[in-house]
Structure formats: structure tokens, C-alpha cells
Amino acid sequence: MKFLLLLFLSINIFASTLHLATSTNPSRLNPLLATDSSSSEIAGFIFNGLVKYDKDNKEIIGDLAKEFYFENNTTVIFKLKENVLWHDGKEFSSADVVFTYETIMSPKISTPYSAGFRFVKSVEAIDKLTVKVIYKQPYFKAFEVWAMGILPKHILQNEQNMMSSKFNTNPIGTGPYKLHLLEHSKNIILKANKNYFEGVPKIDEISFHVIADPMTRFLMLKSSALDIGSIEPMQFERQLTDAFFSKFNVYEKISHSYTYLGFNLRLKKFQDPRVRKAVSLAINRQEIMDILFFSHAKVCTGPFLPGSIAFNKDVKAPTQNIKESRQLLAQAGYDENNPLQFEIVTSNSNAIRPYVAQILQHQLKKVGVEVTLRVMEWQAFLNMVVFPHKFDALVLAWNLSITPDPYSIWHSDNDKKGAFNFVGYKNKKLDKMIEESQTIVDREKLAIIWQKMFKIIVDDNPYLFLYIPNSITTVNKDIKNIEPSLGGIWHNYIQWEKN
């Protein structure tokens, strides 16, 4: 007995754990249904797609696929890697790919990710390790959509209700880590997959601590209870000492995200373009930068990211114009006796956004607009406000690919519950441009049409684009082998080691 106890202790002494935080409980650890950030982040360690982006987020490379190519302009062939195993030891094959496609397109599930597969005509297993995908027409994201995590057919083929399946909280994937423990509102532990096809991860386990309060997350990071954490500019500039920086490395880059104020365009008051423009002109975006971000963010000018071919550099952010804002409100029928009133809702999962909402409230007061605020827990915000469309306006953010797909956010098809056109934006001209762009594979032609879309969306003001924050990531210096790249630090995490 003493020998066994000593053996157990020795194993745990040398086991390494990466401590991370997540702001909320994951809703579903199923890549087809993981629409919140916590679920998608954790599922990313558990599942693989056929392809993924390279370390600089520029090129598509193989993941479960060792080779992929166009057989013709509407047919893609994926050659799958050999000897890939599911976490339960069963062999991965082309049948799993076909099953995943059939599941995501099934009317029995509701997922916004199905939009990426809308041009697929058929998916066929040619043999055990070959998949043929035929598209209805040429599609510019024919490879990229297959970054979606693949599901195990042998476990789920007889599942009657995927939306409420036990699999969603007890997933089996092919990824570098497997779920070991899921304690709601406490801890989620992933263990290294000893049979991972790219090699065994060098860190034995990842522990996600569920911490809703941003300040608590920050204090845990300061105390080294967390190994990696994002910090806000105010914290970076004013609340950290040399002692912290002696223990942590800092990696900063412009994020692939933007924050916006979105109007519920189903409401009559926001259907008037004069109202939306008046609100925009009342806002001083640079003041938000100066108060909250110092030099760690930039003003956002539109829906596609700077540096991408879709970005329209000729579109500038509006400058605050109190006089014109008041004039537009008056034209729309709002004055001191009948002020424009609405509520801004946001979540406390992000430390900055509640303050952004307060600044917007203060700025809009200068033109006579009366704004009330509501700050909610993340899951309640999504499930009670965002997806059911029960809001006046909201402060929210998008993480975006450098290759945008405007369809999922901006096309009127996706003005429905559970889809990503939360605000109910509809523009027939833009719909037609989006539909035309789906068939264009020439990057230069795509750039031209995307930049035109950029201007149309900005001029319509369905969102008021606010800022693009820098991503400031701090990493415990005990973590070795980190190789920062244009895509961030996570591309080689299976090679990380912890002293």
C-alpha cells in the first residue's frame, strides 16, 4: 500500500497542469452547437476539422486531412490522415465526415454554422480515407468551412435529439485533449490524449476555472493561480507592478475582433435611418479610446478587419457632431418633450463593455437621448436577449476570420432566431451582392465587391462600429516553447512545456 501511495504521489508531482479561466459554463461541447465563446474555446482542444489555418492565419493547411485539392471548380477531394483515433480508441474514417455533414444539415438541429455548407450538393466517402465534396457552384470558402470539428458516427448515429444529447457534455473527439471532468460553475479538466496523431501534448492537463467576474480573474492571474490570461489596457498601464512582469511574459497584437453598438432594426424607432445616424454622430469614438484603452486599441471603421483584402481604407469613422445629431433627431420627431429613449444591454463577461455602455449613455445624453443600461451574465445575455431578439440595442463583439463570409451576419436570410443576424438587418442590394460573391473565387474580384459591401453596411448604420481592441495576453514564464506569430500564441500549444 505504501508503495502504491508513493507511486501515485510521484506521478502527480511530475504531472503538469495549464491553468486557464473561462467566464461562463460551456453550454454544449459539440463543435456543431458551440456558439458561445466558452464552448467553442474548450471544444477546440477536443475536436479537429479537416483543415485549419496556419500559424499566421493566412493559409489553409491540413488537420485531419493530409491532402486536399480541387478536382474541378466545384469538386473538392480530401485525403484523410491514417491512424487517427477517436478518444475511445475507435478509428476515424471518411464515414465520420459524411455523418458530420448530414448532421449539420439536418432539420433536427439548429446551428448557424450550417450556413457555411449551404452550397454543398453532396458529400461522399469514396473509400475509407477519401472524401469527395461536390458543390452546387464554385464557392470561395470551399476548403475553409471544413475547419468545422468532425463528429464520431459510431457514437452519435442513433442519437434521437442532438440538441439535448449527453454527448454535448461528455464529448468524444480526435483532438489533443479529452474531457476528464466537467463541474458546472467550478472547473473543467482536460487530459492529454496519449494517442493524438500529431504527438502527445507535453502538458498533461488543462484546467479551466469557471470565473464569471472579470476582476476575480484578474486577481487570480496576478497571484499566479492562472498561467495565461488576457488583461485590459487599464490593468496593464495602472494595476500591474514589476513583480508581475518578472513572472509573466506579455504578448500584444491587434485582435481579430471588433466591438459595436447594434440596433434592433425590428423596432420602429430604429428603422428610421435618421435616428441611427443621429446616434452615430452623438458618439465620440476617440473619447472611448482615450478613457478606456490608452494606446491599446483603434477606432473601428467597418465590418471587415484592417489588413484583410475586404477592408475599405477609404471609409472613415464618423466624427462627433452634436449639432447635426440634434437636427436629425428633430427631423425624426424627437425633442425635449419627446426624447428618444432606449436601453443598451451588454454582458459582464468582458470587463470593458459595461464601461463602454456607460460612456455611450453619457455621450448620448448631450443630444437629449435617454439611455438606460442593463448588464447581464453571459449565458443569460445570449439566451434571454441576443438569440430571442429581446433588446433595443446591445454592445457586443465579433471575432472574425481574415476571410470574411458576410452571409452569416449581414444577409436577410439569417434574420431568424439562433442565427447571427441578431439585429434584423435587411438590404436587398447587399443580399444580391453577397449571393454573387459566393461564387467568386478570384481574390482580386472578391476584394472589390467586399469593399463595396463594407461601405454599404457602414452607410446604413445597422451597427455603430466602435473599436478594435488589442489582444494583450500574459503568459507565466514557466511555460516554455511558446512561438508568437501573426495568428497569436496557440498554434503550437501541444509542444508547450511547463516547469
C-alpha angles and dihedrals in degrees: 000000000000090000092052091049092051090048091051092049092048091051092052093044090060097038112105125215128194109211116210135163132228123192097222144015112276109250099206127000090206114111092219091055103031101112099148122077096244094052095045093047094052094040087055090069092048104044139045132208125213089256140014140184120272121247092276094048090239108103134041112237134177124278111161086358117074092190136014133173146154113267086189133339093287102031126077125189121205119195107199128219118257126239096023111153133197115234090262091057098256117134121257115230146162089274088070091055093051090046092051092052093048090049097050090050094045117116087223093076133053115216132147089214091075088078090075091060098047093109095051112114098183143347116208134183103225091183137335094292104024128082126187118201118191118195125205088230138353109297126196093214096045091130101029098061089063090070082088111116114262121233128219111252094196091062102037107031093099096039110131099194116027093179092065099026120140085231089075090069097028103043128180115203141155095244132122092263133042129206112261104165136008115188110173114234090004124053143346116196126195122192125209115264104237090198098050110147094227093049136281113300109248094222108073100213144004118218117199112199112206104226117163097184114080092207092054089051089051093050091049089052091050090052091050091244085126123050098202130025143156116239132199123239093249090054092046094049103036114013107049128079135206088261089065094049090049088063101036137052117218124219117187130181138144108278127237090238144080135201122224146175106237125198124215097238091192087076116089095228092058094045088075106089090207090063093050092048092046091054090048093051091049091060123090102204094181090056089058088052093049096047100043110019111031101195096334100097142033133220112266116231102185151339102292126066127259111253094033122107089243094062116109107211092187092067110088130196115259116256120225113270112175095179096053091043091056091047093053092048090051091050088052091052102261124128141135092296093045107027124185106254130188144144126244114209126194141154132258091219087094116054095212105048098071088055091048089054090051092051091049089051090052094046094048091051087068090068095042098261113143112215127183122196135220124184118193142182110267102249092044089048092054099040100038102031118016105040096036089047093233101150143088096216135342140200108224141141139228128216105209141193119239084238102060125208104201091186098080096052106025109030116098090229087076096055091109137101113283093019127105101248088091095162097053097241115180127180118156093200091053092045089057093048091049091050092049092047093056091071096047116098097168105104095210093053090046091052091055095050094042091052090052089051089050091060095044092053094046092048091051094053098211083147127024102222109221117171148337108223125210115244108237110189124182120201128191109249088230087075109089136193096037111156112192114214139168088274094052133254105301102078094094102029094133086067094053119113130196122213 
